[in-house]
């Protein structure tokens, strides 16, 4: 059954234009072509990346974080309460006022104690600054090196007589990129979760499919350009995050503006009007459209939709900074929790009660000063 399914899936009429097939990608006359079986190499590379990442975060990222002043946040631990823990894990992490009253009756705690328990429990689940810094520094290192490798691969192609043969530089550039995105997909459960978590998953899957498909049907040059365009902006974003976590606001803000400019030029101009244009318009002047043509361009359009989604968030942040001189905040960040110490938390609660009366569900009853009271609580960090 599996062999029949494989034979149906890889039939030539799906993936090649009329008149071409898998036989045209067989090595001959000194020409070497990509093979689908080569993609298995990406799996051990992905595992190697997971191991290298752990070593990198401990031996490089952690000392760098200390050098830049990033400190591990000491979370306020909550006392184990089976009733509240069950509600937190199985119902909701942010109970309504009615639910809090019910939980008070079940546990014998006051409303303020229940509210505090949920607030601290949410804080326990939030990643620390050090964890975020480690993740950003790992991605910054890879994206920067990958961008340099992509440029080297293109230069390697241009310096040699290109006759359609696969070069070693292209082979390793592809396998390393594919292995890295596979490692991101493997580690998504333990990485920092953002509000655009679902979009990230879609992006990783679309990227893996795009790289794999372009390899199998020998769209190597287009695939190399696509990966290079993406890597060209990402290391700016990751470096901005690193400075943000370290509290270097000015450096973060201005690097983010550079990132925004590069992102818009590469993802909203070069990618759609140069790369997608060539993959969408040029092929139909030579061959009739086929399934592989629509599949490849469909994946590109999925990425472009994600580019537009993220560009809207990026532009909002950049405009707010340029017009109001505000600090750069990521719209995807979770701004509902705090990293206050025990004394700071108590003092904050006293001030809230003094100004606005009793607290309900972590927020003051009177909302006239809502924005003011939450300025010091907004944990607006670039994720």
C-alpha positions as CSV (number, residue, x, y, z in Angstrom):
1,X,0.0,0.0,0.0
2,X,2.8,2.4,0.9
3,X,4.6,1.6,-2.3
4,X,1.4,2.3,-4.3
5,X,0.9,5.6,-2.5
6,X,4.5,6.6,-3.1
7,X,4.2,5.8,-6.8
8,X,1.1,7.8,-7.1
9,X,2.6,10.8,-5.1
10,X,5.8,10.9,-7.2
11,X,4.1,10.5,-10.6
12,X,5.8,12.7,-13.2
13,X,2.7,14.4,-14.4
14,X,2.3,16.0,-11.0
15,X,5.7,17.5,-10.5
16,X,7.0,18.1,-14.1
17,X,5.8,19.9,-17.1
18,X,4.8,17.9,-20.1
19,X,7.7,16.2,-21.8
20,X,10.0,16.1,-18.7
21,X,10.4,13.6,-15.9
22,X,12.6,12.1,-13.3
23,X,14.9,10.7,-15.9
24,X,15.9,14.2,-16.8
25,X,17.4,14.7,-13.3
26,X,19.7,11.7,-13.6
27,X,23.4,12.4,-13.3
28,X,25.0,12.3,-16.8
29,X,27.7,14.0,-18.8
30,X,29.4,15.3,-15.7
31,X,26.3,17.0,-14.4
32,X,25.1,16.3,-10.9
33,X,21.5,16.9,-9.8
34,X,19.7,17.0,-6.5
35,X,18.2,13.7,-5.3
36,X,15.1,13.3,-3.1
37,X,17.0,10.8,-0.9
38,X,19.5,13.6,0.0
39,X,16.9,15.2,2.2
40,X,17.3,12.5,4.9
41,X,20.7,14.1,5.7
42,X,18.7,17.0,7.2
43,X,17.4,14.9,10.0
44,X,20.8,14.1,11.7
45,X,21.8,17.8,11.0
46,X,18.6,18.9,12.9
47,X,19.5,16.7,15.8
48,X,23.1,18.0,15.7
49,X,21.7,21.6,15.8
50,X,19.6,20.7,18.9
51,X,22.8,19.5,20.6
52,X,24.9,22.4,19.4
53,X,22.3,24.8,20.6
54,X,22.4,23.5,24.1
55,X,26.2,23.8,24.2
56,X,26.1,27.3,22.6
57,X,23.5,28.6,25.1
58,X,25.5,27.4,28.1
59,X,29.0,28.3,26.9
60,X,28.5,31.4,24.8
61,X,25.0,32.9,25.3
62,X,25.0,32.8,29.1
63,X,28.4,34.5,29.6
64,X,27.4,37.0,26.9
65,X,24.2,37.7,28.7
66,X,26.1,38.3,31.9
67,X,28.5,40.6,30.1
68,X,25.6,42.7,28.7
69,X,23.8,42.8,32.1
70,X,21.0,40.3,31.5
71,X,20.1,38.7,34.8
72,X,18.1,35.6,35.5
73,X,14.7,36.6,36.9
74,X,13.8,35.0,40.3
75,X,10.2,33.9,40.0
76,X,7.9,34.1,43.0
77,X,6.8,30.5,43.7
78,X,3.3,29.7,44.7
79,X,2.3,27.2,47.4
80,X,0.8,24.1,45.9
81,X,-2.9,24.2,46.0
82,X,-4.6,21.2,44.3
83,X,-7.9,23.1,43.7
84,X,-6.3,26.2,42.2
85,X,-3.8,24.1,40.2
86,X,-6.5,22.0,38.7
87,X,-8.5,25.1,37.7
88,X,-5.3,26.7,36.3
89,X,-4.3,23.7,34.2
90,X,-7.8,22.5,33.0
91,X,-10.1,25.5,32.9
92,X,-8.3,28.9,32.5
93,X,-5.2,30.8,33.6
94,X,-7.2,34.0,34.0
95,X,-10.4,33.3,36.0
96,X,-13.3,35.7,36.0
97,X,-14.5,37.5,39.1
98,X,-17.3,35.0,39.5
99,X,-14.9,32.1,39.3
100,X,-12.6,33.7,41.9
101,X,-15.5,34.0,44.3
102,X,-16.3,30.4,43.8
103,X,-12.6,29.4,44.3
104,X,-12.5,31.4,47.5
105,X,-15.3,29.4,48.9
106,X,-13.6,26.1,47.9
107,X,-10.2,27.0,49.3
108,X,-11.0,29.3,52.2
109,X,-8.7,32.0,50.8
110,X,-9.5,35.6,50.3
111,X,-10.1,37.1,46.8
112,X,-6.8,38.9,47.0
113,X,-4.9,35.7,47.9
114,X,-6.5,33.8,45.0
115,X,-5.8,36.7,42.6
116,X,-2.2,36.7,43.8
117,X,-1.9,33.0,43.4
118,X,-3.0,33.1,39.8
119,X,-0.8,36.0,39.0
120,X,2.3,34.3,40.4
121,X,1.4,31.0,38.8
122,X,1.2,32.7,35.4
123,X,4.5,34.3,36.0
124,X,6.1,30.9,36.8
125,X,5.2,29.7,33.3
126,X,6.6,32.8,31.6
127,X,10.1,32.5,30.2
128,X,12.8,34.5,31.9
129,X,14.8,37.2,30.2
130,X,17.8,34.9,30.2
131,X,16.0,32.2,28.3
132,X,14.8,34.7,25.8
133,X,18.3,36.1,25.4
134,X,19.7,32.7,24.8
135,X,17.2,31.9,22.2
136,X,17.7,35.2,20.4
137,X,21.5,34.9,20.5
138,X,21.3,31.4,19.0
139,X,19.1,32.5,16.2
140,X,21.2,35.6,15.6
141,X,24.3,33.5,15.2
142,X,22.7,31.1,12.8
143,X,21.0,33.7,10.6
144,X,24.1,35.8,10.3
145,X,26.3,32.8,9.4
146,X,23.6,31.4,7.1
147,X,23.3,34.8,5.3
148,X,27.1,34.8,4.8
149,X,27.0,31.2,3.6
150,X,24.2,32.1,1.2
151,X,26.2,34.9,-0.3
152,X,29.2,32.6,-0.6
153,X,27.0,30.0,-2.4
154,X,25.8,32.6,-4.9
155,X,29.3,33.8,-5.5
156,X,30.5,30.2,-5.9
157,X,27.9,29.7,-8.6
158,X,28.8,33.0,-10.4
159,X,32.5,32.2,-10.4
160,X,32.1,28.8,-11.9
161,X,30.6,28.0,-15.3
162,X,27.0,27.2,-14.4
163,X,25.7,24.2,-16.5
164,X,22.9,23.1,-14.2
165,X,25.1,20.9,-12.1
166,X,24.7,20.9,-8.3
167,X,27.7,22.5,-6.5
168,X,28.9,21.3,-3.1
169,X,28.3,24.8,-1.6
170,X,24.6,24.6,-2.7
171,X,24.2,21.1,-1.3
172,X,25.4,22.0,2.2
173,X,23.6,25.4,2.2
174,X,20.4,23.6,1.5
175,X,20.9,20.8,4.0
176,X,22.0,23.1,6.8
177,X,19.0,25.4,6.2
178,X,16.6,22.5,6.1
179,X,18.2,21.0,9.2
180,X,17.9,24.2,11.1
181,X,14.2,24.7,10.3
182,X,13.5,21.1,11.3
183,X,15.3,21.7,14.6
184,X,13.1,24.8,15.1
185,X,10.0,22.6,14.5
186,X,11.3,20.0,16.9
187,X,12.0,22.5,19.7
188,X,8.8,24.6,19.3
189,X,7.3,23.1,22.4
190,X,10.2,24.3,24.6
191,X,10.9,27.6,22.9
192,X,9.4,30.9,24.0
193,X,5.8,31.0,22.9
194,X,4.5,34.2,21.2
195,X,1.1,35.4,20.3
196,X,1.8,34.5,16.7
197,X,2.6,30.9,17.7
198,X,0.3,29.4,15.1
199,X,1.7,31.7,12.3
200,X,5.2,30.5,13.3
201,X,4.2,26.9,12.9
202,X,2.7,27.6,9.5
203,X,5.9,29.4,8.6
204,X,8.2,26.6,9.7
205,X,6.1,23.9,7.9
206,X,5.8,26.0,4.7
207,X,9.6,26.7,4.7
208,X,10.4,23.0,5.2
209,X,8.1,22.0,2.4
210,X,9.4,24.7,0.1
211,X,13.0,23.8,0.6
212,X,12.3,20.1,0.2
213,X,10.2,20.5,-2.9
214,X,12.6,23.0,-4.6
215,X,15.4,20.5,-3.9
216,X,13.5,17.5,-5.3
217,X,12.6,19.2,-8.6
218,X,15.9,21.0,-8.9
219,X,14.7,24.6,-8.3
220,X,18.0,25.1,-6.6
221,X,18.8,28.7,-7.7
222,X,15.3,29.9,-6.8
223,X,15.4,28.2,-3.5
224,X,18.9,29.6,-2.7
225,X,17.6,33.2,-3.4
226,X,14.5,32.6,-1.3
227,X,16.5,31.5,1.7
228,X,19.0,34.3,1.3
229,X,16.3,36.9,1.2
230,X,14.8,35.6,4.4
231,X,18.2,35.4,6.2
232,X,19.1,38.9,5.2
233,X,16.7,40.5,7.7
234,X,16.3,38.0,10.5
235,X,19.7,38.5,12.2
236,X,18.9,42.2,12.6
237,X,15.7,41.3,14.5
238,X,17.5,38.8,16.7
239,X,20.2,41.3,17.6
240,X,17.6,43.9,18.4
241,X,16.0,41.4,20.8
242,X,19.3,40.7,22.5
243,X,19.9,44.4,23.2
244,X,16.3,44.8,24.3
245,X,16.6,42.0,26.9
246,X,19.9,43.6,28.0
247,X,18.2,47.0,28.5
248,X,20.1,48.8,25.8
249,X,17.1,50.6,24.6
250,X,18.7,53.0,22.1
251,X,20.7,50.2,20.4
252,X,17.6,48.1,20.3
253,X,15.4,50.8,18.8
254,X,17.8,51.8,16.0
255,X,18.7,48.3,15.0
256,X,15.0,47.5,14.9
257,X,14.5,50.4,12.5
258,X,17.2,49.0,10.3
259,X,15.5,45.6,10.5
260,X,12.2,47.1,9.5
261,X,13.7,48.7,6.5
262,X,15.5,45.6,5.3
263,X,12.4,43.5,6.0
264,X,10.1,45.7,4.0
265,X,12.6,45.9,1.0
266,X,13.3,42.1,1.0
267,X,9.9,40.6,2.0
268,X,7.5,43.1,0.4
269,X,9.5,44.2,-2.7
270,X,12.2,41.8,-3.7
271,X,10.4,38.6,-2.7
272,X,7.0,39.2,-4.4
273,X,8.1,41.4,-7.4
274,X,11.3,39.7,-8.3
275,X,11.3,36.1,-7.0
276,X,7.6,35.2,-7.1
277,X,7.3,37.1,-10.4
278,X,10.0,34.9,-11.9
279,X,8.5,31.7,-10.6
280,X,4.9,32.6,-11.5
281,X,5.3,34.4,-14.8
282,X,8.4,33.1,-16.6
283,X,7.6,29.3,-16.4
284,X,4.3,29.6,-18.3
285,X,6.1,31.2,-21.2
286,X,8.0,27.9,-21.6
287,X,5.7,25.2,-20.2
288,X,2.0,24.7,-19.6
289,X,1.1,25.1,-15.9
290,X,1.2,21.8,-13.9
291,X,0.5,20.8,-10.3
292,X,4.1,21.3,-9.2
293,X,4.0,24.8,-10.6
294,X,0.9,25.7,-8.5
295,X,2.2,23.8,-5.4
296,X,5.5,25.7,-5.4
297,X,4.0,29.1,-6.0
298,X,1.2,28.3,-3.5
299,X,3.9,27.8,-0.8
300,X,5.5,31.1,-1.8
301,X,2.1,32.9,-1.5
302,X,1.7,31.4,2.0
303,X,5.0,32.9,3.0
304,X,4.1,36.2,1.4
305,X,0.8,36.3,3.4
306,X,2.9,35.8,6.6
307,X,5.3,38.5,5.5
308,X,2.3,41.0,5.2
309,X,1.0,39.9,8.6
310,X,4.3,40.5,10.3
311,X,5.0,43.7,8.3
312,X,1.8,45.3,9.7
313,X,3.1,44.6,13.2
314,X,6.6,45.9,12.4
315,X,5.3,49.1,10.7
316,X,3.1,49.8,13.7
317,X,6.0,49.5,16.1
318,X,8.3,51.6,13.9
319,X,5.8,54.4,13.3
320,X,5.1,54.6,17.1
321,X,8.8,54.9,17.8
322,X,9.5,57.5,15.0
323,X,6.5,59.7,15.7
324,X,6.3,59.5,19.5
325,X,9.9,58.5,20.4
326,X,8.5,55.5,22.3
327,X,10.6,52.5,23.0
328,X,10.3,49.6,20.6
329,X,7.7,47.1,21.8
330,X,6.8,43.9,20.1
331,X,3.0,43.7,19.4
332,X,3.3,39.9,19.9
333,X,4.5,40.2,23.5
334,X,2.5,39.1,26.5
335,X,2.0,42.3,28.4
336,X,-0.3,41.1,31.1
337,X,2.3,39.8,33.7
338,X,5.0,41.3,35.7
339,X,8.5,40.4,36.8
340,X,8.2,42.3,40.1
341,X,9.9,41.0,43.2
342,X,8.0,40.2,46.4
343,X,8.5,43.7,47.9
344,X,7.8,45.4,44.6
345,X,4.6,43.4,44.1
346,X,3.3,44.2,47.6
347,X,4.1,47.9,47.1
348,X,2.4,47.9,43.7
349,X,-0.7,46.3,45.2
350,X,-0.8,48.8,48.0
351,X,-0.6,51.7,45.5
352,X,-3.3,50.2,43.3
353,X,-5.7,49.8,46.3
354,X,-4.9,53.3,47.6
355,X,-5.6,54.9,44.2
356,X,-8.4,52.8,42.8
357,X,-9.9,50.7,45.6
358,X,-10.0,46.9,45.9
359,X,-8.5,44.8,43.2
360,X,-10.6,42.3,41.2
361,X,-9.0,39.5,39.1
362,X,-5.7,41.3,39.1
363,X,-7.2,44.6,37.8
364,X,-8.5,47.6,39.7
365,X,-12.3,48.1,39.9
366,X,-12.1,51.7,38.7
367,X,-10.6,52.0,35.3
368,X,-10.2,55.8,35.0
369,X,-6.4,55.4,35.4
370,X,-6.2,52.0,33.7
371,X,-3.5,52.9,31.3
372,X,-1.4,54.8,33.8
373,X,-1.5,52.0,36.3
374,X,-0.4,49.5,33.8
375,X,2.6,51.4,32.4
376,X,4.9,50.0,35.0
377,X,3.3,46.5,34.7
378,X,3.5,46.1,30.9
379,X,6.1,43.5,30.2
380,X,6.5,44.7,26.7
381,X,9.6,42.9,25.5
382,X,10.4,41.9,21.9
383,X,9.7,38.2,21.8
